[in-house]
Amino acid sequence: MEETQCIFCQISSGAVKSNIVYQDQNAIGILDINPATTGHVILIPRAHYNSLYEMPPALSLGLLSIARVIGYSLLISMGATNVDLIYSQELRSGNFTPHALIHIIPRYTNDNVNYAWQPKQLSEEEIVQVSQAVVGAIEKVGNAEMPTAPEPTTSAPVQKPVQQQLEPKKDEKPLELKKKIVIF
C-alpha cells in the first residue's frame, strides 16, 4: 500500500464520496465523474494494485466477472446498444491512474466515443514473427501463473442475443442480477 493513498483507495475506504453502483469485499464500482457516456462505471479492486498483472489471478478474474454483470446491467438500465470494457496499465497515453481499474462504458448510437488508431499493415512474415513471439511469451508465463478459462460444457444452453433476453417469457422469472457471480 502506498504511504499516501491514491484517490481510488480513498474512494474504496469511503474517505472520498462517490456514486457507488456495486460493492463487495473485493471491489467497488462507481460512476465516473468524467464519463465518456451516460452510465460510465469504473470498477476498482478495494486493495491497491498498480496494475492487473500485480493482482492475484482469482481477483482479476473476479473483476472481469463483475464487469460482465455491470455491463449487462447497463444494457438493460441505460438502453445502451453495446458496452466497452477498457483496461490500460500504462500511466501514459491518457491513463493517469496509479490504481488498477476497468472502465465499463455503455455505448449509444452517435455517442462520439472514438478509439482511433492508424491501422498497420504487416507482411505475412511479420505476422508469423509476432504470433511466434506471443506464443513463446505465453508458454514462458505458463499455466501455473495464469488461470485458464473453464472448459465449456456441451450441456450448457446457448446464450440468446441480448435483445431476446431482456424481456422474460410469461412463465419465466425476470433476470436477477443480485445472484452469485459466476466466472464464465
C-alpha positions in Angstrom: 0.0 0.0 0.0 1.3 3.5 -0.8 2.1 5.8 2.0 -0.4 8.4 0.7 -3.5 6.6 -0.5 -4.4 7.2 -4.2 -7.8 8.7 -4.9 -9.2 5.2 -5.7 -8.1 3.8 -2.4 -9.7 6.8 -0.7 -12.9 6.1 -2.6 -12.7 2.4 -1.7 -12.3 3.3 2.0 -15.2 5.8 2.0 -12.9 8.8 2.7 -13.9 10.3 -0.7 -17.6 10.4 -1.6 -18.6 8.6 -4.8 -21.7 7.3 -6.6 -21.4 3.6 -5.9 -23.3 1.2 -8.2 -21.6 -2.0 -7.0 -19.6 -3.1 -4.0 -18.4 -6.3 -2.3 -15.4 -7.2 -0.1 -13.0 -7.2 -3.1 -14.3 -4.5 -5.5 -16.2 -1.3 -5.9 -18.0 0.1 -9.0 -18.5 3.8 -9.1 -19.9 6.2 -11.7 -17.1 8.0 -13.4 -17.1 11.8 -12.6 -15.8 12.5 -16.2 -17.8 9.9 -18.1 -17.3 9.0 -21.7 -21.1 8.3 -21.9 -24.0 8.3 -19.5 -23.6 5.4 -17.1 -19.8 5.1 -17.5 -18.7 2.9 -14.5 -15.2 2.5 -13.1 -14.6 -0.9 -11.4 -11.7 -1.0 -9.0 -10.3 -3.6 -6.6 -10.5 -2.4 -3.0 -6.9 -3.3 -2.3 -4.3 -1.1 -4.1 -2.7 -2.7 -7.1 -0.8 -0.6 -9.7 -1.9 -3.0 -12.5 -4.0 -6.0 -13.3 -0.7 -8.0 -13.5 0.0 -7.4 -9.8 -3.3 -8.9 -8.7 -3.9 -12.5 -7.7 -5.4 -14.3 -10.7 -8.6 -15.1 -8.8 -9.1 -11.4 -8.1 -8.6 -10.3 -11.7 -11.0 -13.0 -12.9 -13.5 -11.9 -10.3 -13.3 -8.3 -11.5 -13.9 -9.4 -15.1 -17.0 -11.4 -13.9 -18.3 -8.3 -12.0 -17.6 -6.1 -15.1 -19.7 -8.6 -17.1 -22.6 -8.2 -14.7 -22.3 -4.4 -14.6 -22.1 -4.3 -18.4 -25.2 -6.3 -18.9 -27.0 -4.2 -16.3 -26.0 -1.1 -18.3 -27.5 -2.6 -21.4 -30.8 -3.2 -19.5 -31.0 0.0 -17.4 -29.5 2.6 -19.8 -30.7 1.4 -23.1 -27.2 1.1 -24.4 -26.6 -0.7 -27.7 -23.3 -2.1 -26.6 -20.8 -1.9 -23.7 -17.0 -1.4 -23.9 -14.7 -2.8 -21.2 -11.4 -1.0 -21.2 -8.3 -1.7 -19.2 -5.0 0.1 -19.6 -1.9 -0.5 -17.5 0.2 2.4 -18.7 0.5 5.7 -16.8 0.7 7.5 -20.1 -1.3 7.7 -23.3 -4.2 9.4 -21.4 -4.3 7.0 -18.5 -3.1 8.8 -15.4 -4.4 6.5 -12.7 -2.0 4.8 -10.3 -4.6 2.1 -9.4 -5.7 -0.8 -11.5 -9.3 -0.3 -12.8 -11.6 -1.3 -15.6 -13.8 1.2 -17.4 -17.2 -0.1 -18.3 -18.6 2.3 -20.9 -22.2 1.9 -22.3 -22.3 2.7 -26.0 -25.1 4.5 -27.8 -25.7 5.4 -31.4 -23.8 8.5 -32.3 -22.2 8.8 -28.8 -19.0 10.3 -30.3 -16.7 7.9 -28.3 -13.8 7.2 -30.6 -10.8 4.9 -30.2 -8.8 6.0 -33.2 -5.5 4.5 -34.3 -3.8 4.2 -37.6 -4.0 0.5 -38.7 -0.7 -1.1 -39.5 -0.2 -3.3 -42.5 2.0 -6.3 -41.6 3.6 -8.6 -44.0 2.9 -12.4 -43.7 6.4 -12.7 -42.3 5.8 -10.1 -39.6 2.5 -11.7 -38.7 4.3 -15.0 -38.2 7.0 -13.4 -36.1 4.5 -11.6 -33.9 2.5 -14.8 -33.5 5.5 -16.8 -32.5 6.7 -14.1 -30.1 3.3 -14.0 -28.3 3.0 -17.8 -28.2 6.5 -18.1 -26.8 5.8 -15.5 -24.1 2.5 -17.3 -23.1 4.5 -20.5 -22.8 7.1 -18.8 -20.6 4.4 -17.4 -18.3 2.9 -20.8 -18.0 -0.4 -22.1 -16.7 0.9 -22.2 -13.1 0.9 -18.4 -13.0 -2.0 -17.6 -15.3 -5.5 -19.1 -14.8 -7.2 -20.9 -17.6 -10.8 -20.5 -18.6 -13.1 -23.4 -17.7 -13.9 -25.8 -20.5 -17.3 -25.2 -22.0 -19.8 -27.9 -21.4 -22.0 -29.2 -24.2 -25.0 -29.3 -21.9 -24.9 -25.5 -21.3 -27.7 -23.6 -23.1 -26.7 -21.4 -26.0 -26.9 -17.8 -25.0 -29.6 -15.9 -26.8 -28.9 -12.4 -28.2 -29.2 -9.7 -25.6 -32.4 -8.2 -27.1 -34.2 -11.5 -26.7 -33.0 -11.9 -23.0 -34.2 -8.5 -21.8 -37.9 -9.4 -21.6 -38.9 -12.6 -19.7 -41.4 -15.0 -21.1 -44.8 -15.3 -19.4 -43.8 -18.1 -17.0 -40.2 -17.0 -16.7 -38.8 -15.0 -13.8 -37.1 -11.7 -14.7 -33.3 -11.7 -14.6 -32.0 -11.3 -11.1 -28.6 -9.6 -11.1 -28.1 -10.0 -7.3 -27.3 -13.7 -7.7 -23.9 -15.0 -7.1 -21.5 -14.0 -9.8 -20.2 -17.0 -11.8 -17.0 -16.8 -13.8 -17.6 -17.8 -17.4 
